[in-house]
Protein backbone atom coordinates (compact mmCIF):
# COMPACT_ATOMS: atom_id res chain seq x y z
CA UNK A 1 0.00 0.00 0.00
CA UNK A 2 1.12 3.54 -0.66
CA UNK A 3 1.94 6.07 1.97
CA UNK A 4 -1.00 7.24 4.06
CA UNK A 5 -2.27 10.58 2.85
CA UNK A 6 -4.42 12.69 5.10
CA UNK A 7 -7.36 14.42 3.44
CA UNK A 8 -7.10 18.18 3.24
CA UNK A 9 -8.89 19.84 6.09
CA UNK A 10 -11.60 22.25 5.19
CA UNK A 11 -13.58 24.62 7.34
CA UNK A 12 -16.49 26.90 6.72
CA UNK A 13 -15.48 30.54 6.52
CA UNK A 14 -17.57 33.43 7.73
CA UNK A 15 -18.62 36.34 5.57
CA UNK A 16 -16.26 38.62 7.49
CA UNK A 17 -13.33 36.31 6.66
CA UNK A 18 -14.44 36.27 3.03
CA UNK A 19 -14.55 40.06 3.12
CA UNK A 20 -10.99 40.17 4.47
CA UNK A 21 -9.81 38.03 1.56
CA UNK A 22 -10.44 41.03 -0.68
CA UNK A 23 -7.40 42.97 0.45
CA UNK A 24 -8.28 46.09 -1.51
CA UNK A 25 -11.72 46.34 0.05
CA UNK A 26 -10.46 45.45 3.53
CA UNK A 27 -7.74 48.12 3.44
CA UNK A 28 -10.21 50.62 1.99
CA UNK A 29 -12.57 50.01 4.91
CA UNK A 30 -9.84 50.81 7.42
CA UNK A 31 -8.65 53.87 5.50
CA UNK A 32 -12.17 55.29 5.12
CA UNK A 33 -13.00 54.54 8.77
CA UNK A 34 -9.79 56.23 9.92
CA UNK A 35 -10.52 59.33 7.84
CA UNK A 36 -14.09 59.52 9.15
CA UNK A 37 -13.09 59.06 12.80
CA UNK A 38 -10.38 61.69 12.33
CA UNK A 39 -12.93 64.13 10.92
CA UNK A 40 -15.20 63.60 13.93
CA UNK A 41 -12.53 65.35 16.00
CA UNK A 42 -12.17 68.28 13.61
CA UNK A 43 -12.53 70.82 16.41
CA UNK A 44 -9.42 69.36 18.08
CA UNK A 45 -7.41 69.29 14.85
CA UNK A 46 -8.37 72.53 13.06
CA UNK A 47 -9.51 75.36 15.30
CA UNK A 48 -8.67 79.01 15.91
CA UNK A 49 -9.04 78.39 19.66
CA UNK A 50 -6.44 76.54 21.74
CA UNK A 51 -7.10 73.10 23.11
CA UNK A 52 -5.74 74.03 26.51
CA UNK A 53 -4.59 77.25 28.19
CA UNK A 54 -2.71 77.55 31.48
CA UNK A 55 -2.94 81.06 32.92
CA UNK A 56 -2.15 82.23 36.42
CA UNK A 57 -1.88 78.65 37.63
CA UNK A 58 -5.33 77.64 36.31
CA UNK A 59 -6.31 75.54 33.32
CA UNK A 60 -8.84 76.65 30.71
CA UNK A 61 -10.38 74.71 27.82
CA UNK A 62 -11.26 77.24 25.06
CA UNK A 63 -12.03 74.45 22.58
CA UNK A 64 -15.19 73.57 24.50
CA UNK A 65 -15.99 76.85 26.28
CA UNK A 66 -15.84 80.56 25.47
CA UNK A 67 -13.90 82.83 27.80
CA UNK A 68 -13.95 86.60 28.05
CA UNK A 69 -10.84 88.66 27.39
CA UNK A 70 -11.06 89.83 30.99
CA UNK A 71 -10.17 86.28 32.07
CA UNK A 72 -6.70 86.68 30.57
CA UNK A 73 -6.18 90.32 31.49
CA UNK A 74 -7.76 91.85 28.39
CA UNK A 75 -9.63 95.14 28.20
CA UNK A 76 -13.06 94.15 26.85
CA UNK A 77 -15.78 91.80 28.00
CA UNK A 78 -15.96 89.93 24.68
CA UNK A 79 -15.04 86.45 23.51
CA UNK A 80 -11.29 86.04 23.40
CA UNK A 81 -9.57 86.16 20.03
CA UNK A 82 -6.66 83.78 20.53
CA UNK A 83 -5.01 84.88 17.30
CA UNK A 84 -4.72 88.48 18.53
CA UNK A 85 -1.01 89.21 19.27
CA UNK A 86 -2.04 91.25 22.32
CA UNK A 87 -3.90 88.29 23.84
CA UNK A 88 -1.10 85.90 22.90
CA UNK A 89 1.43 88.07 24.77
CA UNK A 90 -0.83 88.31 27.83
CA UNK A 91 -1.21 84.53 28.03
CA UNK A 92 2.48 83.81 27.39
CA UNK A 93 3.51 86.18 30.17
CA UNK A 94 1.70 84.12 32.81
CA UNK A 95 1.24 80.74 31.19
CA UNK A 96 1.08 78.94 27.84
CA UNK A 97 -1.29 77.70 25.13
CA UNK A 98 -1.62 74.27 23.53
CA UNK A 99 -3.05 74.52 20.01
CA UNK A 100 -4.09 71.98 17.40
CA UNK A 101 -2.08 71.18 14.26
CA UNK A 102 -4.14 73.63 12.17
CA UNK A 103 -4.60 77.06 13.76
CA UNK A 104 -7.73 77.85 11.75
CA UNK A 105 -11.35 76.75 11.87
CA UNK A 106 -13.45 76.34 8.73
CA UNK A 107 -14.72 79.96 8.94
CA UNK A 108 -11.55 81.66 10.23
CA UNK A 109 -10.22 84.37 7.94
CA UNK A 110 -6.46 84.83 7.85
CA UNK A 111 -5.84 88.58 7.67
CA UNK A 112 -2.05 88.17 7.57
CA UNK A 113 -1.73 86.53 4.19
CA UNK A 114 1.51 87.02 2.25
CA UNK A 115 -0.52 87.46 -0.96
CA UNK A 116 -4.11 88.46 -1.74
CA UNK A 117 -6.64 85.67 -1.35
CA UNK A 118 -6.75 83.03 -2.64
CA UNK A 119 -3.17 82.54 -1.49
CA UNK A 120 -1.03 79.46 -2.27
CA UNK A 121 0.00 76.85 0.30
CA UNK A 122 2.39 78.03 3.03
CA UNK A 123 3.71 76.63 6.30
CA UNK A 124 0.74 78.28 8.05
CA UNK A 125 -1.95 77.39 5.50
CA UNK A 126 -0.92 73.92 4.37
CA UNK A 127 -3.29 73.79 1.38
CA UNK A 128 -3.58 77.52 0.85
CA UNK A 129 -6.66 79.66 1.33
CA UNK A 130 -9.85 80.19 -0.63
CA UNK A 131 -11.00 83.46 -2.18
CA UNK A 132 -12.15 84.73 1.23
CA UNK A 133 -8.93 83.96 3.07
CA UNK A 134 -10.20 80.81 4.82
CA UNK A 135 -7.92 77.83 5.34
CA UNK A 136 -8.53 75.10 2.74
CA UNK A 137 -7.26 72.25 4.94
CA UNK A 138 -9.72 73.14 7.71
CA UNK A 139 -12.61 73.45 5.28
CA UNK A 140 -11.76 70.09 3.72
CA UNK A 141 -11.70 68.41 7.12
CA UNK A 142 -15.02 69.87 8.24
CA UNK A 143 -16.57 69.45 4.79
CA UNK A 144 -15.65 65.77 4.64
CA UNK A 145 -17.29 65.22 8.02
CA UNK A 146 -20.54 66.92 6.97
CA UNK A 147 -20.60 64.99 3.68
CA UNK A 148 -20.13 61.60 5.32
CA UNK A 149 -22.62 62.32 8.13
CA UNK A 150 -25.17 63.50 5.57
CA UNK A 151 -24.56 60.42 3.44
CA UNK A 152 -24.85 58.08 6.42
CA UNK A 153 -28.10 59.66 7.58
CA UNK A 154 -29.55 59.57 4.05
CA UNK A 155 -28.42 55.97 3.49
CA UNK A 156 -29.91 54.73 6.77
CA UNK A 157 -33.21 56.59 6.33
CA UNK A 158 -33.65 55.74 2.64
CA UNK A 159 -32.71 52.10 3.23
CA UNK A 160 -35.19 51.78 6.11
CA UNK A 161 -38.00 53.21 3.99
CA UNK A 162 -37.06 51.29 0.85
CA UNK A 163 -36.66 47.96 2.64
CA UNK A 164 -39.97 48.35 4.49
CA UNK A 165 -41.95 49.31 1.38
CA UNK A 166 -40.25 46.68 -0.76
CA UNK A 167 -40.99 44.01 1.85
CA UNK A 168 -44.66 44.98 2.01
CA UNK A 169 -44.92 45.10 -1.75
CA UNK A 170 -43.35 41.69 -2.28
CA UNK A 171 -45.04 39.96 0.64
CA UNK A 172 -48.63 41.04 0.02
CA UNK A 173 -48.45 41.25 -3.78
CA UNK A 174 -51.72 41.48 -5.68
CA UNK A 175 -53.38 44.85 -6.15
CA UNK A 176 -51.10 46.57 -3.62
CA UNK A 177 -48.04 45.41 -5.54
CA UNK A 178 -49.43 46.55 -8.91
CA UNK A 179 -50.55 49.98 -7.72
CA UNK A 180 -47.35 50.68 -5.82
CA UNK A 181 -45.24 49.53 -8.74
CA UNK A 182 -47.03 52.01 -11.02
CA UNK A 183 -46.42 54.76 -8.45
CA UNK A 184 -42.69 53.97 -8.33
CA UNK A 185 -42.49 54.04 -12.12
CA UNK A 186 -44.03 57.52 -12.20
CA UNK A 187 -42.02 58.83 -9.22
CA UNK A 188 -38.70 57.47 -10.51
CA UNK A 189 -39.32 59.06 -13.90
CA UNK A 190 -39.27 62.55 -12.43
CA UNK A 191 -36.04 64.55 -12.89
CA UNK A 192 -34.89 64.26 -9.29
CA UNK A 193 -31.94 66.68 -9.52
CA UNK A 194 -34.10 69.44 -11.02
CA UNK A 195 -36.78 68.81 -8.40
CA UNK A 196 -34.16 69.06 -5.66
CA UNK A 197 -32.92 72.35 -7.10
CA UNK A 198 -36.47 73.74 -7.28
CA UNK A 199 -37.31 72.67 -3.73
CA UNK A 200 -33.98 74.00 -2.43
CA UNK A 201 -34.64 77.40 -3.99
CA UNK A 202 -38.00 77.77 -2.21
CA UNK A 203 -36.47 78.17 1.26
CA UNK A 204 -32.96 78.59 2.58
CA UNK A 205 -31.86 74.98 3.06
CA UNK A 206 -30.00 73.57 6.03
CA UNK A 207 -28.68 70.11 6.83
CA UNK A 208 -32.03 68.62 7.87
CA UNK A 209 -34.01 70.31 5.11
CA UNK A 210 -31.62 68.96 2.49
CA UNK A 211 -31.81 65.53 4.08
CA UNK A 212 -35.60 65.61 3.88
CA UNK A 213 -35.89 66.69 0.26
CA UNK A 214 -33.20 64.26 -0.95
CA UNK A 215 -34.98 61.50 0.94
CA UNK A 216 -38.07 62.15 -1.21
CA UNK A 217 -36.24 60.65 -4.21
CA UNK A 218 -33.57 58.53 -2.53
CA UNK A 219 -35.68 55.77 -0.98
CA UNK A 220 -36.29 53.79 -4.17
CA UNK A 221 -32.85 52.23 -4.50
CA UNK A 222 -33.57 49.04 -2.56
CA UNK A 223 -37.32 48.68 -3.18
CA UNK A 224 -37.12 46.54 -6.31
CA UNK A 225 -34.37 44.33 -4.87
CA UNK A 226 -36.19 43.61 -1.59
CA UNK A 227 -39.49 43.20 -3.45
CA UNK A 228 -37.96 40.49 -5.66
CA UNK A 229 -36.56 38.63 -2.65
CA UNK A 230 -39.92 38.70 -0.86
CA UNK A 231 -41.82 37.60 -3.97
CA UNK A 232 -39.49 34.63 -4.20
CA UNK A 233 -39.56 33.73 -0.50
CA UNK A 234 -43.22 34.25 0.37
CA UNK A 235 -44.20 30.86 -1.09
CA UNK A 236 -41.47 28.90 0.69
CA UNK A 237 -42.54 26.10 3.02
CA UNK A 238 -41.37 27.76 6.22
CA UNK A 239 -43.43 30.86 5.38
CA UNK A 240 -46.52 28.73 4.68
CA UNK A 241 -45.94 26.89 7.96
CA UNK A 242 -45.68 30.16 9.85
CA UNK A 243 -48.94 31.37 8.33
CA UNK A 244 -50.65 28.09 9.20
CA UNK A 245 -49.55 28.53 12.80
CA UNK A 246 -51.29 31.91 12.90
CA UNK A 247 -48.11 33.99 13.11
CA UNK A 248 -48.55 37.71 12.42
CA UNK A 249 -47.59 39.01 8.99
CA UNK A 250 -45.18 41.56 10.46
CA UNK A 251 -43.30 38.85 12.34
CA UNK A 252 -43.09 36.62 9.28
CA UNK A 253 -41.82 39.52 7.16
CA UNK A 254 -39.20 41.00 9.48
CA UNK A 255 -38.16 37.93 11.49
CA UNK A 256 -38.11 35.12 8.93
CA UNK A 257 -37.94 36.57 5.40
CA UNK A 258 -36.07 39.86 5.86
CA UNK A 259 -32.77 38.35 7.16
CA UNK A 260 -32.50 36.34 3.94
CA UNK A 261 -33.40 39.33 1.78
CA UNK A 262 -30.86 41.57 3.53
CA UNK A 263 -27.98 39.52 2.18
CA UNK A 264 -28.30 41.06 -1.27
CA UNK A 265 -29.45 44.46 -0.01
CA UNK A 266 -26.38 45.01 2.16
CA UNK A 267 -24.06 44.86 -0.84
CA UNK A 268 -25.69 48.02 -2.24
CA UNK A 269 -25.22 50.17 0.87
CA UNK A 270 -21.63 51.38 0.13
CA UNK A 271 -22.73 52.45 -3.36
CA UNK A 272 -25.77 54.26 -1.94
CA UNK A 273 -23.44 55.99 0.51
CA UNK A 274 -21.19 57.15 -2.32
CA UNK A 275 -24.18 58.38 -4.31
CA UNK A 276 -25.40 60.38 -1.31
CA UNK A 277 -22.04 62.13 -1.01
CA UNK A 278 -22.19 62.97 -4.71
CA UNK A 279 -25.74 64.36 -4.36
CA UNK A 280 -24.77 66.79 -1.59
CA UNK A 281 -21.61 67.82 -3.44
CA UNK A 282 -23.59 68.49 -6.63
CA UNK A 283 -26.15 70.65 -4.83
CA UNK A 284 -23.40 72.62 -3.07
CA UNK A 285 -21.52 73.07 -6.33
CA UNK A 286 -24.63 74.49 -8.00
CA UNK A 287 -25.35 76.77 -5.02
CA UNK A 288 -28.50 75.00 -3.83
CA UNK A 289 -26.97 73.04 -0.96
CA UNK A 290 -25.88 74.02 2.52
CA UNK A 291 -26.05 77.69 3.61
CA UNK A 292 -23.31 79.98 2.33
CA UNK A 293 -20.18 79.74 4.44
CA UNK A 294 -20.74 76.15 5.52
CA UNK A 295 -17.76 73.84 4.98
CA UNK A 296 -18.54 71.96 1.81
CA UNK A 297 -16.63 70.01 -0.81
CA UNK A 298 -19.02 71.23 -3.50
CA UNK A 299 -18.52 74.89 -2.58
CA UNK A 300 -14.75 74.39 -2.67
CA UNK A 301 -15.05 72.89 -6.17
CA UNK A 302 -17.13 75.89 -7.24
CA UNK A 303 -14.48 78.25 -5.85
CA UNK A 304 -11.83 76.34 -7.77
CA UNK A 305 -13.88 76.71 -10.96
CA UNK A 306 -14.21 80.45 -10.36
CA UNK A 307 -10.49 80.85 -9.56
CA UNK A 308 -8.60 78.87 -12.17
CA UNK A 309 -5.41 80.72 -11.23
CA UNK A 310 -5.60 78.99 -7.81
CA UNK A 311 -5.45 75.28 -8.73
CA UNK A 312 -5.01 74.18 -5.11
CA UNK A 313 -8.71 74.85 -4.50
CA UNK A 314 -10.17 72.50 -7.08
CA UNK A 315 -7.38 69.92 -6.82
CA UNK A 316 -7.70 69.59 -3.02
CA UNK A 317 -11.48 69.07 -3.14
CA UNK A 318 -11.21 66.73 -6.13
CA UNK A 319 -8.60 64.53 -4.42
CA UNK A 320 -10.67 64.16 -1.25
CA UNK A 321 -13.87 63.48 -3.22
CA UNK A 322 -12.21 61.01 -5.61
CA UNK A 323 -10.48 59.23 -2.73
CA UNK A 324 -13.72 58.92 -0.73
CA UNK A 325 -15.76 57.57 -3.64
CA UNK A 326 -13.01 55.18 -4.71
CA UNK A 327 -12.73 53.76 -1.19
CA UNK A 328 -16.51 53.27 -1.02
CA UNK A 329 -16.53 51.50 -4.40
CA UNK A 330 -13.76 49.14 -3.26
CA UNK A 331 -15.63 48.46 0.00
CA UNK A 332 -18.83 47.79 -1.97
CA UNK A 333 -17.05 45.32 -4.24
CA UNK A 334 -15.63 43.48 -1.23
CA UNK A 335 -19.05 43.34 0.46
CA UNK A 336 -20.62 42.05 -2.74
CA UNK A 337 -18.03 39.27 -3.01
CA UNK A 338 -18.41 38.38 0.68
CA UNK A 339 -22.19 38.03 0.34
CA UNK A 340 -22.12 36.25 -3.02
CA UNK A 341 -23.68 32.79 -2.53
CA UNK A 342 -21.72 31.45 -5.51
CA UNK A 343 -18.42 31.84 -3.65
CA UNK A 344 -17.05 28.65 -2.09
CA UNK A 345 -18.19 28.36 1.55
CA UNK A 346 -15.05 26.56 2.74
CA UNK A 347 -11.32 27.06 2.91
CA UNK A 348 -8.68 24.36 2.74
C-alpha positions in Angstrom: 0.0 0.0 0.0 1.1 3.5 -0.7 1.9 6.1 2.0 -1.0 7.2 4.1 -2.3 10.6 2.9 -4.4 12.7 5.1 -7.4 14.4 3.4 -7.1 18.2 3.2 -8.9 19.8 6.1 -11.6 22.3 5.2 -13.6 24.6 7.3 -16.5 26.9 6.7 -15.5 30.5 6.5 -17.6 33.4 7.7 -18.6 36.3 5.6 -16.3 38.6 7.5 -13.3 36.3 6.7 -14.4 36.3 3.0 -14.6 40.1 3.1 -11.0 40.2 4.5 -9.8 38.0 1.6 -10.4 41.0 -0.7 -7.4 43.0 0.4 -8.3 46.1 -1.5 -11.7 46.3 0.0 -10.5 45.4 3.5 -7.7 48.1 3.4 -10.2 50.6 2.0 -12.6 50.0 4.9 -9.8 50.8 7.4 -8.6 53.9 5.5 -12.2 55.3 5.1 -13.0 54.5 8.8 -9.8 56.2 9.9 -10.5 59.3 7.8 -14.1 59.5 9.1 -13.1 59.1 12.8 -10.4 61.7 12.3 -12.9 64.1 10.9 -15.2 63.6 13.9 -12.5 65.4 16.0 -12.2 68.3 13.6 -12.5 70.8 16.4 -9.4 69.4 18.1 -7.4 69.3 14.9 -8.4 72.5 13.1 -9.5 75.4 15.3 -8.7 79.0 15.9 -9.0 78.4 19.7 -6.4 76.5 21.7 -7.1 73.1 23.1 -5.7 74.0 26.5 -4.6 77.3 28.2 -2.7 77.6 31.5 -2.9 81.1 32.9 -2.2 82.2 36.4 -1.9 78.7 37.6 -5.3 77.6 36.3 -6.3 75.5 33.3 -8.8 76.7 30.7 -10.4 74.7 27.8 -11.3 77.2 25.1 -12.0 74.5 22.6 -15.2 73.6 24.5 -16.0 76.9 26.3 -15.8 80.6 25.5 -13.9 82.8 27.8 -13.9 86.6 28.1 -10.8 88.7 27.4 -11.1 89.8 31.0 -10.2 86.3 32.1 -6.7 86.7 30.6 -6.2 90.3 31.5 -7.8 91.9 28.4 -9.6 95.1 28.2 -13.1 94.2 26.9 -15.8 91.8 28.0 -16.0 89.9 24.7 -15.0 86.4 23.5 -11.3 86.0 23.4 -9.6 86.2 20.0 -6.7 83.8 20.5 -5.0 84.9 17.3 -4.7 88.5 18.5 -1.0 89.2 19.3 -2.0 91.3 22.3 -3.9 88.3 23.8 -1.1 85.9 22.9 1.4 88.1 24.8 -0.8 88.3 27.8 -1.2 84.5 28.0 2.5 83.8 27.4 3.5 86.2 30.2 1.7 84.1 32.8 1.2 80.7 31.2 1.1 78.9 27.8 -1.3 77.7 25.1 -1.6 74.3 23.5 -3.1 74.5 20.0 -4.1 72.0 17.4 -2.1 71.2 14.3 -4.1 73.6 12.2 -4.6 77.1 13.8 -7.7 77.8 11.7 -11.3 76.8 11.9 -13.4 76.3 8.7 -14.7 80.0 8.9 -11.5 81.7 10.2 -10.2 84.4 7.9 -6.5 84.8 7.8 -5.8 88.6 7.7 -2.0 88.2 7.6 -1.7 86.5 4.2 1.5 87.0 2.2 -0.5 87.5 -1.0 -4.1 88.5 -1.7 -6.6 85.7 -1.3 -6.7 83.0 -2.6 -3.2 82.5 -1.5 -1.0 79.5 -2.3 0.0 76.9 0.3 2.4 78.0 3.0 3.7 76.6 6.3 0.7 78.3 8.0 -1.9 77.4 5.5 -0.9 73.9 4.4 -3.3 73.8 1.4 -3.6 77.5 0.8 -6.7 79.7 1.3 -9.9 80.2 -0.6 -11.0 83.5 -2.2 -12.2 84.7 1.2 -8.9 84.0 3.1 -10.2 80.8 4.8 -7.9 77.8 5.3 -8.5 75.1 2.7 -7.3 72.2 4.9 -9.7 73.1 7.7 -12.6 73.5 5.3 -11.8 70.1 3.7 -11.7 68.4 7.1 -15.0 69.9 8.2 -16.6 69.5 4.8 -15.6 65.8 4.6 -17.3 65.2 8.0 -20.5 66.9 7.0 -20.6 65.0 3.7 -20.1 61.6 5.3 -22.6 62.3 8.1 -25.2 63.5 5.6 -24.6 60.4 3.4 -24.8 58.1 6.4 -28.1 59.7 7.6 -29.5 59.6 4.1 -28.4 56.0 3.5 -29.9 54.7 6.8 -33.2 56.6 6.3 -33.7 55.7 2.6 -32.7 52.1 3.2 -35.2 51.8 6.1 -38.0 53.2 4.0 -37.1 51.3 0.8 -36.7 48.0 2.6 -40.0 48.4 4.5 -41.9 49.3 1.4 -40.2 46.7 -0.8 -41.0 44.0 1.8 -44.7 45.0 2.0 -44.9 45.1 -1.8 -43.3 41.7 -2.3 -45.0 40.0 0.6 -48.6 41.0 0.0 -48.5 41.2 -3.8 -51.7 41.5 -5.7 -53.4 44.9 -6.1 -51.1 46.6 -3.6 -48.0 45.4 -5.5 -49.4 46.6 -8.9 -50.5 50.0 -7.7 -47.4 50.7 -5.8 -45.2 49.5 -8.7 -47.0 52.0 -11.0 -46.4 54.8 -8.5 -42.7 54.0 -8.3 -42.5 54.0 -12.1 -44.0 57.5 -12.2 -42.0 58.8 -9.2 -38.7 57.5 -10.5 -39.3 59.1 -13.9 -39.3 62.5 -12.4 -36.0 64.6 -12.9 -34.9 64.3 -9.3 -31.9 66.7 -9.5 -34.1 69.4 -11.0 -36.8 68.8 -8.4 -34.2 69.1 -5.7 -32.9 72.4 -7.1 -36.5 73.7 -7.3 -37.3 72.7 -3.7 -34.0 74.0 -2.4 -34.6 77.4 -4.0 -38.0 77.8 -2.2 -36.5 78.2 1.3 -33.0 78.6 2.6 -31.9 75.0 3.1 -30.0 73.6 6.0 -28.7 70.1 6.8 -32.0 68.6 7.9 -34.0 70.3 5.1 -31.6 69.0 2.5 -31.8 65.5 4.1 -35.6 65.6 3.9 -35.9 66.7 0.3 -33.2 64.3 -1.0 -35.0 61.5 0.9 -38.1 62.1 -1.2 -36.2 60.7 -4.2 -33.6 58.5 -2.5 -35.7 55.8 -1.0 -36.3 53.8 -4.2 -32.8 52.2 -4.5 -33.6 49.0 -2.6 -37.3 48.7 -3.2 -37.1 46.5 -6.3 -34.4 44.3 -4.9 -36.2 43.6 -1.6 -39.5 43.2 -3.5 -38.0 40.5 -5.7 -36.6 38.6 -2.6 -39.9 38.7 -0.9 -41.8 37.6 -4.0 -39.5 34.6 -4.2 -39.6 33.7 -0.5 -43.2 34.2 0.4 -44.2 30.9 -1.1 -41.5 28.9 0.7 -42.5 26.1 3.0 -41.4 27.8 6.2 -43.4 30.9 5.4 -46.5 28.7 4.7 -45.9 26.9 8.0 -45.7 30.2 9.9 -48.9 31.4 8.3 -50.6 28.1 9.2 -49.6 28.5 12.8 -51.3 31.9 12.9 -48.1 34.0 13.1 -48.6 37.7 12.4 -47.6 39.0 9.0 -45.2 41.6 10.5 -43.3 38.9 12.3 -43.1 36.6 9.3 -41.8 39.5 7.2 -39.2 41.0 9.5 -38.2 37.9 11.5 -38.1 35.1 8.9 -37.9 36.6 5.4 -36.1 39.9 5.9 -32.8 38.4 7.2 -32.5 36.3 3.9 -33.4 39.3 1.8 -30.9 41.6 3.5 -28.0 39.5 2.2 -28.3 41.1 -1.3 -29.5 44.5 0.0 -26.4 45.0 2.2 -24.1 44.9 -0.8 -25.7 48.0 -2.2 -25.2 50.2 0.9 -21.6 51.4 0.1 -22.7 52.4 -3.4 -25.8 54.3 -1.9 -23.4 56.0 0.5 -21.2 57.2 -2.3 -24.2 58.4 -4.3 -25.4 60.4 -1.3 -22.0 62.1 -1.0 -22.2 63.0 -4.7 -25.7 64.4 -4.4 -24.8 66.8 -1.6 -21.6 67.8 -3.4 -23.6 68.5 -6.6 -26.1 70.7 -4.8 -23.4 72.6 -3.1 -21.5 73.1 -6.3 -24.6 74.5 -8.0 -25.3 76.8 -5.0 -28.5 75.0 -3.8 -27.0 73.0 -1.0 -25.9 74.0 2.5 -26.0 77.7 3.6 -23.3 80.0 2.3 -20.2 79.7 4.4 -20.7 76.1 5.5 -17.8 73.8 5.0 -18.5 72.0 1.8 -16.6 70.0 -0.8 -19.0 71.2 -3.5 -18.5 74.9 -2.6 -14.8 74.4 -2.7 -15.0 72.9 -6.2 -17.1 75.9 -7.2 -14.5 78.2 -5.9 -11.8 76.3 -7.8 -13.9 76.7 -11.0 -14.2 80.4 -10.4 -10.5 80.8 -9.6 -8.6 78.9 -12.2 -5.4 80.7 -11.2 -5.6 79.0 -7.8 -5.4 75.3 -8.7 -5.0 74.2 -5.1 -8.7 74.9 -4.5 -10.2 72.5 -7.1 -7.4 69.9 -6.8 -7.7 69.6 -3.0 -11.5 69.1 -3.1 -11.2 66.7 -6.1 -8.6 64.5 -4.4 -10.7 64.2 -1.2 -13.9 63.5 -3.2 -12.2 61.0 -5.6 -10.5 59.2 -2.7 -13.7 58.9 -0.7 -15.8 57.6 -3.6 -13.0 55.2 -4.7 -12.7 53.8 -1.2 -16.5 53.3 -1.0 -16.5 51.5 -4.4 -13.8 49.1 -3.3 -15.6 48.5 0.0 -18.8 47.8 -2.0 -17.1 45.3 -4.2 -15.6 43.5 -1.2 -19.1 43.3 0.5 -20.6 42.1 -2.7 -18.0 39.3 -3.0 -18.4 38.4 0.7 -22.2 38.0 0.3 -22.1 36.3 -3.0 -23.7 32.8 -2.5 -21.7 31.5 -5.5 -18.4 31.8 -3.7 -17.1 28.6 -2.1 -18.2 28.4 1.6 -15.1 26.6 2.7 -11.3 27.1 2.9 -8.7 24.4 2.7 
